[in-house]
């Protein structure tokens, strides 16, 4: 079973997450603040890091970025009252897998706790995905390739655990979105490098 690190356990949302996930059989270690969470992250491996944004006072993304040196491959989930496009983009840029709005919808959270979603060595790099043409997506990539492309990046797509059930047309559409997202990330990184 997965081991989860929950940071922000003393908030009402944190209490609820801790009780519910523990009741479902997940191993949950809790930390009331980021400093305590970093201490736990140095001692033990976690499959998931859940951060209640309220408890870390806006430093959640910095905290998760610091944790990645100890928790490479851990799936990061930000739980926040401010789940808008800006917060989602910032969280994904920091390496987090998802942003969930409060109150937590367990139908969205529980699929993220599937161990098969843990990051693995992927066949496609972001530059390769950004370079994919419409013709290549449509004519050269198999269904398995399309699924690999989608899973190769931390694109905030809610249906990653159901990709095997999608028809080819839907998979191609999602791949087009992922390609555009990768191109935009590359353009932003290039613009930063020029400054």
MARBA-3410 file (N, C-alpha, C, O; in Angstrom, 1 decimal):
195
0.8,-1.2,0.0,0.0,0.0,0.0,0.9,1.2,0.0,2.0,1.2,0.6 ~ 0.4,2.3,-0.6,1.2,3.5,-0.7,1.4,4.1,0.7,0.6,3.9,1.6 ~ 2.5,4.9,0.8,2.7,5.7,2.0,2.6,7.1,1.7,3.2,7.6,0.7 ~ 1.7,7.8,2.4,1.4,9.2,2.1,1.9,10.2,3.2,1.8,9.9,4.3 ~ 2.5,11.3,2.7,2.9,12.3,3.6,1.9,13.4,3.5,1.7,14.0,2.4
1.2,13.8,4.6,0.2,14.8,4.6,0.7,16.0,5.4,1.0,15.9,6.6 ~ 0.9,17.1,4.7,1.4,18.3,5.4,0.2,19.3,5.6,-0.5,19.6,4.6 ~ 0.0,19.8,6.8,-1.1,20.6,7.1,-2.3,19.9,7.8,-3.4,20.1,7.5 ~ -1.9,18.9,8.6,-2.8,18.0,9.2,-3.7,18.6,10.3,-4.7,18.0,10.7 ~ -3.4,19.8,10.7,-4.2,20.4,11.8,-5.3,21.3,11.4,-6.1,21.7,12.2
-5.4,21.5,10.1,-6.6,22.2,9.5,-7.8,21.3,9.5,-7.6,20.1,9.6 ~ -9.0,21.8,9.4,-10.2,20.9,9.2,-10.0,20.0,8.0,-10.4,18.8,8.1 ~ -9.5,20.5,6.9,-9.3,19.6,5.7,-8.2,18.6,6.0,-8.4,17.4,5.6 ~ -7.2,19.0,6.7,-6.1,18.0,7.0,-6.6,16.9,7.9,-6.3,15.7,7.7 ~ -7.4,17.3,8.9,-8.0,16.3,9.8,-8.8,15.3,9.1,-8.8,14.1,9.2
-9.7,15.8,8.2,-10.6,15.0,7.4,-9.8,14.0,6.5,-10.1,12.8,6.4 ~ -8.7,14.6,5.8,-7.9,13.7,4.9,-7.2,12.6,5.7,-7.2,11.5,5.3 ~ -6.6,13.0,6.8,-5.9,12.0,7.7,-6.8,10.9,8.1,-6.5,9.7,8.0 ~ -8.0,11.2,8.6,-9.0,10.2,9.1,-9.5,9.3,8.0,-9.5,8.1,8.1 ~ -9.9,10.0,6.9,-10.5,9.2,5.7,-9.4,8.3,5.1,-9.7,7.1,4.9
-8.3,8.8,4.8,-7.3,8.0,4.1,-6.8,6.9,5.0,-6.5,5.7,4.6 ~ -6.6,7.2,6.3,-6.2,6.1,7.3,-7.3,5.1,7.4,-7.0,3.9,7.4 ~ -8.5,5.5,7.4,-9.7,4.5,7.4,-9.8,3.6,6.2,-10.3,2.5,6.3 ~ -9.3,4.1,5.1,-9.3,3.3,3.8,-8.1,2.4,3.7,-7.9,1.7,2.8 ~ -7.2,2.5,4.7,-6.0,1.6,4.8,-4.7,2.1,4.3,-3.7,1.4,4.2
-4.7,3.4,3.9,-3.4,4.0,3.5,-2.6,4.3,4.7,-3.1,4.7,5.7 ~ -1.3,4.2,4.5,-0.4,4.6,5.6,-0.2,6.1,5.4,0.3,6.6,4.4 ~ -0.5,6.9,6.5,-0.4,8.3,6.4,0.5,8.8,7.5,0.2,8.6,8.7 ~ 1.5,9.6,7.2,2.3,10.3,8.1,1.9,11.7,8.0,1.8,12.3,6.9 ~ 1.8,12.4,9.2,1.3,13.8,9.2,2.3,14.7,9.7,3.1,14.4,10.6
2.2,15.9,9.2,3.1,17.0,9.6,2.3,18.3,9.7,1.5,18.6,8.8 ~ 2.4,19.0,10.8,1.6,20.2,11.0,2.1,21.4,10.1,1.4,22.3,9.8 ~ 3.4,21.4,9.8,4.0,22.5,9.0,5.0,21.9,8.0,5.4,20.8,8.1 ~ 5.5,22.8,7.2,6.5,22.5,6.2,7.8,22.0,6.7,8.4,21.0,6.2 ~ 8.3,22.6,7.8,9.6,22.2,8.4,9.5,20.8,8.9,10.4,20.0,8.7
8.4,20.4,9.6,8.2,19.1,10.1,8.1,18.1,8.9,8.6,17.0,9.0 ~ 7.4,18.5,7.9,7.2,17.7,6.7,8.6,17.4,6.0,8.8,16.3,5.6 ~ 9.4,18.4,5.9,10.8,18.2,5.3,11.6,17.2,6.1,12.3,16.3,5.6 ~ 11.4,17.3,7.5,12.1,16.3,8.3,11.7,14.9,8.1,12.5,14.0,8.0 ~ 10.4,14.7,7.9,9.9,13.4,7.6,10.3,12.9,6.3,10.7,11.7,6.1
10.3,13.8,5.3,10.7,13.5,3.9,12.2,13.0,3.8,12.5,12.2,2.9 ~ 13.0,13.5,4.8,14.4,13.1,4.8,14.6,11.7,5.3,15.6,11.0,5.0 ~ 13.6,11.2,6.1,13.8,9.9,6.8,13.1,8.7,6.1,13.5,7.6,6.3 ~ 12.1,9.0,5.3,11.3,7.9,4.8,10.8,8.2,3.3,10.7,9.4,3.0 ~ 10.6,7.1,2.6,10.1,7.3,1.2,8.6,7.4,1.2,8.0,6.6,1.9
8.1,8.2,0.4,6.6,8.4,0.2,6.3,8.3,-1.3,7.0,8.8,-2.1 ~ 5.1,7.7,-1.5,4.6,7.6,-2.9,3.9,8.9,-3.2,3.8,9.3,-4.4 ~ 3.3,9.6,-2.2,2.5,10.8,-2.4,2.8,11.8,-1.3,3.0,11.5,-0.2 ~ 2.8,13.1,-1.7,2.9,14.2,-0.8,1.7,15.1,-1.0,1.5,15.7,-2.1 ~ 0.8,15.1,0.0,-0.4,16.0,0.0,-0.1,17.2,0.8,0.3,17.1,2.0
-0.3,18.4,0.2,0.0,19.6,1.0,-1.3,20.4,1.0,-1.9,20.8,0.0 ~ -1.7,20.7,2.3,-2.9,21.6,2.5,-2.3,23.0,2.4,-1.6,23.4,3.4 ~ -2.6,23.8,1.4,-2.0,25.1,1.2,-2.3,26.1,2.3,-1.4,26.9,2.6 ~ -3.3,25.9,3.0,-3.7,26.8,4.2,-2.6,26.8,5.2,-2.3,27.8,5.8 ~ -2.0,25.6,5.5,-1.0,25.5,6.6,0.3,26.0,6.2,1.1,26.4,7.1
0.7,26.0,5.0,2.0,26.5,4.6,2.1,27.9,4.1,3.1,28.4,3.7 ~ 0.9,28.6,4.2,0.8,30.0,4.0,1.5,30.5,2.7,2.3,31.4,2.7 ~ 1.1,29.8,1.6,1.6,30.2,0.3,3.0,29.7,-0.1,3.4,30.0,-1.3 ~ 3.6,29.0,0.7,4.9,28.5,0.4,4.9,27.0,0.0,5.9,26.3,0.0 ~ 3.7,26.5,-0.3,3.5,25.1,-0.7,4.4,24.7,-1.8,4.9,23.6,-1.8
4.4,25.5,-2.9,5.2,25.1,-4.1,6.6,25.1,-3.8,7.3,24.1,-4.3 ~ 7.2,26.0,-3.1,8.6,26.0,-2.7,8.9,24.8,-1.8,9.9,24.1,-2.0 ~ 8.0,24.5,-0.9,8.1,23.3,-0.1,8.2,22.0,-0.9,9.1,21.2,-0.7 ~ 7.3,21.9,-1.8,7.3,20.6,-2.7,8.6,20.6,-3.5,9.2,19.5,-3.6 ~ 9.0,21.7,-4.0,10.2,21.7,-4.8,11.4,21.3,-3.9,12.3,20.5,-4.4
11.5,21.7,-2.7,12.5,21.3,-1.8,12.4,19.8,-1.5,13.5,19.1,-1.4 ~ 11.2,19.3,-1.4,11.0,17.9,-1.0,11.5,16.9,-2.2,11.8,15.8,-1.9 ~ 11.5,17.4,-3.4,11.8,16.6,-4.5,13.2,16.1,-4.5,13.5,15.0,-5.1 ~ 14.1,16.7,-3.8,15.5,16.2,-3.7,15.5,14.9,-2.8,16.4,14.1,-3.0 ~ 14.5,14.8,-1.9,14.4,13.6,-1.1,13.4,12.6,-1.6,13.5,11.4,-1.3
12.4,13.1,-2.3,11.3,12.3,-2.7,11.1,12.3,-4.2,10.0,12.6,-4.7 ~ 12.1,11.9,-4.9,12.0,11.9,-6.4,11.0,10.8,-6.8,11.1,9.7,-6.3 ~ 10.1,11.2,-7.7,9.1,10.3,-8.1,7.8,10.3,-7.3,6.8,9.8,-7.7 ~ 7.8,11.0,-6.2,6.6,11.1,-5.4,5.5,12.0,-6.1,5.9,13.0,-6.8 ~ 4.3,11.6,-6.0,3.2,12.4,-6.6,2.8,13.5,-5.7,2.4,13.2,-4.6
2.9,14.7,-6.1,2.5,15.9,-5.3,1.1,16.3,-5.6,0.7,16.4,-6.8 ~ 0.3,16.5,-4.6,-1.1,17.0,-4.7,-1.2,18.2,-3.8,-1.0,18.2,-2.6 ~ -1.6,19.3,-4.4,-1.9,20.6,-3.6,-3.4,20.7,-3.4,-4.2,20.6,-4.3 ~ -3.8,20.8,-2.1,-5.2,21.0,-1.7,-5.3,22.5,-1.3,-4.7,23.0,-0.4 ~ -6.2,23.2,-2.1,-6.2,24.7,-1.8,-7.7,25.2,-2.0,-8.5,24.6,-2.7
-7.9,26.3,-1.4,-9.2,27.0,-1.6,-9.2,27.8,-2.8,-10.2,28.3,-3.3 ~ -8.0,28.1,-3.4,-7.8,28.9,-4.6,-7.3,28.0,-5.7,-6.2,28.0,-6.1 ~ -8.3,27.2,-6.3,-7.9,26.3,-7.4,-8.3,27.0,-8.7,-9.4,26.7,-9.3 ~ -7.5,27.9,-9.2,-7.7,28.6,-10.5,-6.6,28.2,-11.4,-5.7,27.5,-11.1 ~ -6.7,28.7,-12.7,-5.7,28.4,-13.7,-4.3,28.8,-13.3,-3.4,28.0,-13.5
-4.2,29.9,-12.6,-2.8,30.4,-12.2,-2.2,29.4,-11.2,-1.1,29.1,-11.2 ~ -3.0,29.0,-10.2,-2.5,28.1,-9.1,-2.2,26.7,-9.7,-1.2,26.1,-9.3 ~ -3.0,26.3,-10.7,-2.8,25.0,-11.3,-1.5,25.0,-12.1,-0.6,24.1,-12.0 ~ -1.3,26.1,-12.9,-0.1,26.2,-13.7,1.2,26.3,-12.8,2.2,25.6,-13.1 ~ 1.1,27.1,-11.7,2.2,27.2,-10.8,2.6,25.9,-10.2,3.7,25.5,-10.0
1.5,25.1,-9.8,1.8,23.8,-9.1,2.4,22.8,-10.1,3.3,22.1,-9.7 ~ 1.9,22.8,-11.3,2.5,21.9,-12.3,3.9,22.3,-12.6,4.8,21.4,-12.7 ~ 4.2,23.6,-12.7,5.6,24.0,-12.9,6.5,23.6,-11.8,7.7,23.3,-12.0 ~ 6.0,23.5,-10.6,6.8,23.1,-9.4,6.9,21.6,-9.3,7.6,21.1,-8.4 ~ 6.3,20.9,-10.3,6.4,19.4,-10.3,5.3,18.7,-9.6,5.3,17.4,-9.5
4.2,19.4,-9.2,3.1,18.7,-8.6,2.2,18.1,-9.7,2.1,18.6,-10.8 ~ 1.5,17.0,-9.3,0.7,16.3,-10.3,-0.7,16.9,-10.4,-1.2,17.0,-11.5 ~ -1.3,17.3,-9.3,-2.7,17.8,-9.3,-2.9,18.9,-8.3,-2.2,19.0,-7.3 ~ -3.9,19.7,-8.6,-4.4,20.7,-7.6,-5.9,20.3,-7.4,-6.7,20.2,-8.3 ~ -6.3,20.2,-6.1,-7.6,19.8,-5.8,-8.2,21.0,-4.9,-7.6,21.5,-4.0
-9.4,21.3,-5.3,-10.1,22.4,-4.6,-10.7,21.9,-3.3,-11.1,20.7,-3.2 ~ -10.8,22.8,-2.3,-11.5,22.4,-1.0,-13.0,22.7,-1.2,-13.3,23.7,-1.9 ~ -13.9,21.9,-0.6,-13.6,20.7,0.1,-13.2,19.6,-0.9,-13.6,19.6,-2.0 ~ -12.4,18.7,-0.4,-11.8,17.7,-1.2,-12.8,16.7,-1.8,-13.7,16.2,-1.0 ~ -12.8,16.5,-3.1,-13.7,15.5,-3.7,-12.9,14.2,-3.8,-11.9,14.1,-4.5
-13.3,13.2,-3.0,-12.5,12.0,-2.9,-12.6,11.2,-4.2,-11.7,10.3,-4.5 ~ -13.6,11.4,-5.0,-13.6,10.8,-6.4,-12.5,11.3,-7.2,-12.1,10.6,-8.2 ~ -12.0,12.5,-7.0,-10.8,13.0,-7.7,-9.5,12.6,-7.1,-8.5,12.3,-7.7 ~ -9.5,12.5,-5.7,-8.3,12.2,-5.0,-7.9,10.7,-5.1,-6.7,10.4,-5.4 ~ -8.8,9.8,-4.9,-8.5,8.4,-4.7,-7.8,7.8,-6.0,-6.9,7.0,-5.9
-8.3,8.2,-7.2,-7.6,7.7,-8.4,-6.1,8.1,-8.4,-5.3,7.4,-9.0 ~ -5.8,9.3,-7.9,-4.4,9.7,-7.9,-3.5,8.9,-7.0,-2.3,8.9,-7.1 ~ -4.1,8.2,-6.0,-3.4,7.3,-5.1,-3.1,6.0,-5.6,-2.5,5.1,-4.9 ~ -3.5,5.7,-6.9,-3.2,4.4,-7.5,-1.6,4.3,-7.7,-1.1,5.2,-8.4 ~ -1.0,3.3,-7.2,0.5,3.2,-7.4,1.0,3.1,-8.8,2.1,3.4,-9.1
0.1,2.7,-9.7,0.5,2.6,-11.1,0.8,4.0,-11.7,1.4,4.1,-12.8 ~ 0.3,5.1,-11.1,0.6,6.4,-11.6,1.9,7.0,-11.1,2.3,8.1,-11.6 ~ 2.6,6.3,-10.3,3.9,6.8,-9.9,4.8,7.0,-11.1,4.7,6.3,-12.1 ~ 5.7,8.0,-11.0,6.5,8.4,-12.1,7.5,7.3,-12.5,8.1,6.7,-11.6 ~ 7.5,7.0,-13.7,8.5,6.0,-14.2,9.3,6.6,-15.3,9.0,7.7,-15.8
10.3,5.9,-15.7,11.1,6.3,-16.9,10.2,6.3,-18.1,9.7,5.2,-18.5 ~ 10.0,7.4,-18.8,9.1,7.5,-19.9,9.9,7.4,-21.2,11.0,7.8,-21.3 ~ 9.2,7.0,-22.2,9.8,6.9,-23.6,9.9,8.2,-24.3,10.7,8.4,-25.2 ~ 9.0,9.2,-23.9,9.0,10.4,-24.6,9.5,11.6,-23.7,9.0,11.7,-22.6 ~ 10.4,12.4,-24.2,10.8,13.6,-23.5,9.9,14.7,-23.9,9.3,14.7,-24.9
10.0,15.8,-23.1,9.1,17.0,-23.4,9.5,17.6,-24.8,8.6,17.9,-25.6 ~ 10.8,17.7,-25.1,11.2,18.2,-26.4,10.7,17.4,-27.6,10.2,17.9,-28.6 ~ 10.7,16.0,-27.4,10.2,15.1,-28.4,8.7,15.3,-28.6,8.2,15.3,-29.7 ~ 8.0,15.5,-27.5,6.5,15.7,-27.5,6.2,17.0,-28.2,5.3,17.1,-29.0 ~ 7.0,18.0,-27.8,6.7,19.4,-28.4,6.9,19.3,-29.9,6.3,20.1,-30.7
7.8,18.5,-30.4,8.1,18.4,-31.9,7.1,17.5,-32.7,7.2,17.4,-33.9 ~ 6.2,16.8,-32.0,5.3,15.9,-32.7,4.4,16.8,-33.6,3.8,17.8,-33.3 ~ 4.3,16.3,-34.9,3.4,16.9,-35.9,2.0,16.3,-35.8,1.9,15.2,-35.3 ~ 1.1,17.0,-36.4,-0.3,16.4,-36.5,-0.3,15.1,-37.3,-0.9,14.2,-36.9 ~ 0.5,15.1,-38.4,0.5,13.9,-39.2,1.1,12.7,-38.4,0.6,11.6,-38.5
2.2,13.0,-37.6,2.8,11.9,-36.9,1.9,11.3,-35.8,1.7,10.1,-35.6 ~ 1.2,12.3,-35.1,0.2,11.8,-34.1,-0.9,11.0,-34.7,-1.2,9.9,-34.2 ~ -1.4,11.4,-35.9,-2.5,10.7,-36.5,-2.1,9.4,-37.2,-2.8,8.4,-37.2 ~ -0.9,9.4,-37.8,-0.6,8.3,-38.7,0.5,7.3,-38.1,0.5,6.1,-38.4 ~ 1.4,7.8,-37.3,2.5,7.0,-36.8,2.4,6.4,-35.4,3.0,5.4,-35.1
1.7,7.1,-34.5,1.7,6.7,-33.2,0.5,5.7,-32.9,-0.6,5.9,-33.4 ~ 0.9,4.6,-32.2,-0.1,3.6,-31.9,-0.9,4.1,-30.7,-0.6,5.2,-30.1 ~ -2.0,3.4,-30.3,-2.8,3.8,-29.1,-1.9,3.8,-27.9,-1.9,4.7,-27.0 ~ -1.0,2.8,-27.8,-0.1,2.7,-26.6,0.9,3.9,-26.6,1.2,4.4,-25.6 ~ 1.3,4.3,-27.8,2.2,5.5,-27.9,1.5,6.7,-27.4,2.1,7.6,-26.7
0.2,6.9,-27.8,-0.6,8.1,-27.4,-0.7,8.1,-25.9,-0.5,9.2,-25.3 ~ -1.0,7.0,-25.3,-1.1,6.9,-23.8,0.3,7.2,-23.2,0.3,8.0,-22.2 ~ 1.4,6.7,-23.7,2.7,7.0,-23.2,3.0,8.5,-23.3,3.6,9.1,-22.3 ~ 2.6,9.2,-24.4,2.9,10.6,-24.5,2.2,11.3,-23.4,2.7,12.2,-22.7 ~ 0.9,11.0,-23.1,0.1,11.7,-22.1,0.7,11.4,-20.7,0.7,12.3,-19.9
1.2,10.2,-20.5,1.7,9.9,-19.1,3.1,10.4,-19.0,3.7,10.4,-17.8 ~ 3.8,10.8,-20.0,5.2,11.2,-20.0,5.4,12.6,-19.3,6.5,12.9,-18.9 ~ 4.4,13.4,-19.2,4.5,14.7,-18.7,3.5,14.9,-17.6,2.5,14.2,-17.5 ~ 3.7,15.9,-16.7,2.8,16.2,-15.6,1.7,17.1,-16.1,1.4,18.0,-15.3 ~ 1.2,16.9,-17.2,0.1,17.7,-17.7,-1.1,17.4,-16.8,-1.4,16.2,-16.5
-1.8,18.5,-16.3,-2.9,18.3,-15.3,-4.2,17.8,-16.0,-5.1,18.5,-16.1 ~ -4.2,16.5,-16.3,-5.3,15.9,-17.0,-6.0,14.9,-16.0,-5.3,14.0,-15.5 ~ -7.2,15.1,-15.7,-7.9,14.3,-14.7,-8.1,12.9,-15.0,-8.3,12.1,-14.1 ~ -8.1,12.5,-16.3,-8.4,11.2,-16.7,-7.3,10.2,-16.9,-7.5,9.2,-17.6 ~ -6.1,10.5,-16.4,-4.9,9.7,-16.6,-5.1,8.2,-16.2,-4.6,7.3,-16.9
-5.9,8.0,-15.2,-6.1,6.6,-14.7,-7.1,5.8,-15.6,-7.2,4.6,-15.4 ~ -7.7,6.5,-16.5,-8.7,5.9,-17.4,-8.3,5.9,-18.8,-9.2,5.6,-19.7 ~ -7.1,6.2,-19.2,-6.7,6.3,-20.6,-7.0,5.1,-21.4,-7.3,5.2,-22.6 ~ -6.8,3.9,-20.8,-7.0,2.7,-21.6,-8.4,2.5,-22.1,-8.7,1.8,-23.0 ~ -9.4,3.3,-21.5,-10.8,3.2,-21.9,-11.2,4.3,-23.0,-12.3,4.3,-23.4
-10.3,5.2,-23.3,-10.6,6.2,-24.2,-10.4,5.7,-25.7,-9.6,4.9,-26.0 ~ -11.3,6.3,-26.6,-11.2,5.9,-28.0,-10.0,6.7,-28.6,-9.5,7.7,-28.0 ~ -9.6,6.3,-29.7,-8.4,6.9,-30.4,-8.5,8.4,-30.6,-7.6,9.1,-30.4 ~ -9.7,8.8,-31.1,-9.9,10.2,-31.3,-9.7,11.1,-30.1,-9.1,12.1,-30.2 ~ -10.2,10.6,-29.0,-10.1,11.3,-27.7,-8.6,11.4,-27.3,-8.1,12.4,-26.9
-7.9,10.3,-27.4,-6.5,10.2,-27.1,-5.7,11.2,-28.0,-4.8,11.9,-27.5 ~ -6.0,11.2,-29.2,-5.3,12.2,-30.1,-5.5,13.6,-29.7,-4.6,14.4,-29.8 ~ -6.7,13.9,-29.3,-7.0,15.3,-28.9,-6.3,15.7,-27.7,-5.7,16.8,-27.6 ~ -6.2,14.7,-26.7,-5.4,15.0,-25.5,-3.9,15.2,-25.8,-3.3,16.0,-25.3 ~ -3.4,14.3,-26.7,-2.0,14.5,-27.1,-1.7,15.8,-27.8,-0.7,16.4,-27.5
-2.7,16.3,-28.6,-2.5,17.6,-29.2,-2.4,18.7,-28.1,-1.6,19.6,-28.2 ~ -3.2,18.6,-27.0,-3.2,19.5,-25.9,-1.8,19.4,-25.2,-1.2,20.4,-24.8 ~ -1.4,18.2,-25.0,-0.1,18.0,-24.3,1.1,18.6,-25.1,2.0,19.2,-24.6 ~ 1.0,18.4,-26.4,2.1,18.9,-27.3,2.1,20.4,-27.2,3.2,21.0,-27.1 ~ 0.9,21.1,-27.3,0.9,22.5,-27.2,1.4,23.0,-25.9,2.1,24.0,-25.8
1.0,22.3,-24.8,1.5,22.6,-23.5,3.0,22.5,-23.4,3.7,23.4,-22.8 ~ 3.6,21.5,-24.0,5.1,21.3,-23.9,5.8,22.4,-24.7,6.8,22.9,-24.3 ~ 5.2,22.8,-25.9,5.8,23.9,-26.7,5.7,25.2,-25.9,6.7,25.9,-25.9 ~ 4.6,25.5,-25.2,4.6,26.7,-24.4,5.6,26.7,-23.3,6.2,27.7,-23.0 ~ 5.8,25.6,-22.6,6.8,25.5,-21.6,8.2,25.7,-22.1,9.0,26.4,-21.5
8.5,25.2,-23.3,9.8,25.4,-23.9,10.0,26.9,-24.3,11.0,27.4,-24.1 ~ 8.9,27.5,-24.8,9.0,28.9,-25.2,9.3,29.8,-23.9,10.1,30.7,-24.0 ~ 8.6,29.5,-22.8,8.8,30.2,-21.6,10.2,30.0,-21.1,10.9,31.0,-20.6 ~ 10.7,28.8,-21.1,12.1,28.5,-20.6,13.1,29.2,-21.5,14.1,29.7,-21.0 ~ 12.9,29.2,-22.8,13.8,29.9,-23.8,13.8,31.4,-23.5,14.8,32.0,-23.5
12.6,32.0,-23.2,12.5,33.4,-22.9,13.2,33.7,-21.6,13.8,34.8,-21.5 ~ 13.1,32.9,-20.6,13.9,33.1,-19.4,15.4,33.1,-19.6,16.1,33.8,-19.0 ~ 15.8,32.1,-20.5,17.3,32.0,-20.8,17.8,33.2,-21.5,19.0,33.5,-21.4 ~ 17.0,33.9,-22.3,17.4,35.1,-23.0,17.6,36.3,-22.1,18.5,37.1,-22.4 ~ 16.9,36.4,-21.1,16.9,37.5,-20.1,18.2,37.6,-19.4,18.5,38.5,-18.6
END
